[in-house]
Amino acid sequence: MAVATEETWTCDLVPNCPLEKFSTSSKLHRTDYHSLQRSIQYAGETVLIRRLGGQDGKLECPCGEPKHARYNYQKISNMCSLRTGHPSADETKYNDWTEDTYSQRPRRIRTKSTTPAGSNSDSTTSTSPPPTSKRKSDEQPSSSRNIRPKLQSNDIIECVPNTDKLAVLKKESDRLDKKLEKKKKKEEAEIRDLESQIEDLKAEIDAKRQQINAYRFRE
């Protein structure tokens, strides 16, 4: 087991900060857990997330779900960049105190060792936690977790037409078109017949006039 050489530090923002154990330096601790706001990628856009309740509060999630609030901005960024888009509100695998990207870092364990002179001195050792089953479940595809996705406002809903009803409507439309065409042809035939009768009457009138004129001429 190797002896760590990093210097000892404490959180200077929150007394007895319970999140101190998740960072390896004071700078990283302040950036990850006490920054008031950060920018992350969410739904293809850069959004600004703010810390709730002051420096020791959680960061709000861009989706607005209170259960998605986290102490570390990187956790929210990881949630928003999942292949599934975003976790559902009832998921409990994102635990603030156990699993996240920082849990795989070597954690500092303070132990007392005895020097050859017999004096006790504090030494910091580094151990890496073994992979847990919870971490393994994070890497599994979303389909294996039986997550039912929630419908968001920007989701596209595919409307599947009722083909049976459309077929009935099309058939009725074709029937009406044929009926209208038949009526139109009938009316056109009647008009042509009337025009023919008019021409016959005109010819008959002309013949009568010629007969009258011939009779007057003989007189």
C-alpha positions in Angstrom: 0.0 0.0 0.0 1.6 3.2 -1.2 1.9 6.3 1.1 0.3 9.4 -0.3 2.3 12.6 -0.6 -0.6 15.0 -0.9 -0.8 17.7 1.8 -3.5 17.8 4.4 -6.3 20.3 3.8 -9.7 21.2 5.2 -12.7 23.0 3.8 -12.4 26.7 4.6 -16.0 27.5 3.4 -18.2 25.1 5.5 -17.1 24.0 9.0 -16.8 20.2 9.2 -17.9 19.9 5.6 -19.2 16.3 5.0 -18.2 16.5 1.3 -14.5 17.1 2.0 -13.7 13.4 1.7 -14.8 13.3 -2.0 -12.0 15.7 -3.2 -8.3 15.4 -3.2 -7.4 19.1 -2.9 -8.9 22.3 -1.5 -9.1 23.8 -5.0 -11.0 20.9 -6.5 -13.3 20.8 -3.5 -14.2 24.5 -3.8 -14.8 24.2 -7.6 -16.8 20.9 -7.5 -18.9 21.4 -4.4 -19.0 25.1 -3.5 -19.1 27.0 -6.8 -22.3 29.0 -6.9 -23.0 28.4 -10.6 -21.6 26.5 -13.6 -22.4 26.0 -17.3 -23.1 22.6 -18.6 -24.5 21.0 -21.8 -28.1 20.0 -21.6 -30.4 19.0 -24.5 -27.8 20.3 -27.0 -27.6 23.8 -25.4 -25.3 25.4 -22.9 -27.3 26.2 -19.7 -26.3 27.8 -16.4 -27.1 25.9 -13.2 -27.1 27.6 -9.8 -26.5 26.3 -6.4 -29.6 26.1 -4.1 -29.5 27.3 -0.5 -26.1 29.0 -0.5 -22.6 27.5 -0.8 -23.5 24.3 1.1 -26.7 23.7 -0.9 -27.2 21.4 -3.9 -27.0 22.4 -7.6 -30.4 22.5 -9.3 -30.9 20.3 -12.4 -31.8 22.0 -15.7 -34.9 19.8 -15.9 -36.3 21.3 -12.7 -36.8 18.0 -11.0 -35.9 18.4 -7.2 -34.8 14.8 -7.0 -32.1 15.4 -9.6 -30.3 18.1 -7.5 -26.7 17.2 -6.7 -23.9 18.7 -4.6 -21.4 18.2 -7.4 -21.9 19.9 -10.8 -20.1 17.1 -12.6 -22.8 14.7 -11.4 -25.5 16.7 -13.0 -23.4 17.1 -16.2 -23.0 13.3 -16.3 -26.7 12.7 -15.8 -27.6 15.1 -18.6 -25.1 13.5 -21.0 -26.5 10.0 -20.6 -27.4 8.1 -23.7 -31.0 8.0 -22.5 -31.1 11.8 -22.4 -32.0 12.1 -18.7 -32.8 9.8 -15.8 -36.3 9.5 -14.4 -37.2 11.0 -11.1 -37.5 7.7 -9.3 -34.0 6.5 -10.0 -31.9 6.1 -6.9 -28.6 4.9 -8.3 -27.2 8.5 -8.3 -26.5 8.7 -4.6 -24.7 11.8 -3.5 -22.7 10.0 -0.8 -21.7 6.8 -2.6 -21.4 6.6 -6.4 -20.2 9.2 -8.9 -17.2 9.8 -11.0 -15.2 10.9 -8.0 -15.8 7.7 -6.0 -13.3 5.9 -8.2 -10.5 8.3 -7.0 -8.1 7.0 -4.4 -9.6 8.1 -1.0 -7.4 9.4 1.8 -7.4 7.2 4.9 -5.6 8.6 8.0 -3.7 6.1 10.0 -1.2 6.3 12.8 2.2 4.6 12.2 5.0 4.1 14.6 8.4 5.5 13.6 11.7 3.9 14.6 12.0 6.4 17.4 8.8 5.3 18.9 6.8 8.5 18.1 3.4 8.4 16.5 2.9 10.3 13.2 0.0 10.7 10.9 0.3 9.2 7.5 -2.1 9.3 4.6 -2.5 6.2 2.5 -4.4 5.8 -0.7 -6.7 3.0 -1.6 -8.9 2.5 -4.6 -12.4 1.1 -3.9 -13.3 -2.0 -5.8 -15.9 -1.7 -8.5 -19.4 -2.1 -7.1 -22.4 -3.7 -8.6 -24.1 -0.2 -8.7 -21.3 1.1 -10.9 -21.7 -1.9 -13.2 -25.4 -1.2 -13.5 -24.6 2.4 -14.7 -22.8 1.0 -17.7 -25.6 -1.2 -18.8 -27.9 0.0 -21.6 -31.0 1.9 -20.6 -33.2 -0.9 -22.1 -32.0 -3.3 -19.4 -33.2 -0.9 -16.6 -36.8 -0.9 -17.6 -36.9 2.9 -17.6 -40.2 4.3 -18.9 -39.2 7.6 -20.6 -41.3 10.7 -19.8 -42.9 12.7 -22.6 -41.2 16.1 -22.8 -42.5 19.2 -24.5 -40.1 19.0 -27.4 -40.8 15.3 -28.1 -42.1 14.3 -31.6 -45.3 12.3 -31.5 -45.8 10.2 -34.6 -49.5 10.1 -35.7 -50.4 6.8 -37.4 -53.4 7.3 -39.7 -56.4 4.9 -39.6 -56.0 3.2 -43.0 -59.4 1.5 -42.9 -61.2 4.8 -42.3 -59.2 6.5 -45.0 -60.1 3.7 -47.5 -63.8 4.1 -46.7 -63.6 7.9 -47.2 -61.7 7.6 -50.4 -64.3 5.1 -51.8 -67.1 7.4 -50.9 -65.3 10.3 -52.5 -64.8 8.4 -55.7 -68.5 7.4 -55.7 -69.6 11.0 -55.4 -67.2 12.1 -58.2 -68.6 9.5 -60.6 -72.2 10.5 -59.7 -71.4 14.2 -60.3 -69.7 13.4 -63.6 -72.7 11.3 -64.8 -75.1 14.1 -63.9 -72.9 16.6 -65.7 -72.9 14.5 -68.9 -76.7 14.1 -68.7 -77.2 17.9 -68.4 -74.8 18.5 -71.3 -76.8 16.0 -73.4 -80.1 17.8 -72.5 -78.6 21.1 -73.5 -77.5 19.7 -76.9 -81.0 18.3 -77.4 -82.6 21.6 -76.7 -80.2 23.4 -79.0 -81.1 20.9 -81.8 -84.8 21.5 -81.2 -84.3 25.3 -81.4 -82.5 24.9 -84.7 -85.3 22.8 -86.0 -87.9 25.4 -85.0 -85.9 28.1 -86.6 -85.8 26.1 -89.9 -89.5 25.5 -89.7 -90.2 29.2 -89.1 -88.0 30.1 -92.1 -89.9 27.6 -94.3 -93.3 29.1 -93.2 -92.1 32.6 -94.0 -91.0 31.5 -97.4 -94.5 30.0 -98.0 -96.2 33.2 -96.9 -94.0 35.3 -99.1 -94.7 33.1 -102.1 -98.4 33.3 -101.6 -98.4 37.1 -101.4 -96.3 37.3 -104.6 -99.0 35.2 -106.5 -101.7 37.6 -105.4 
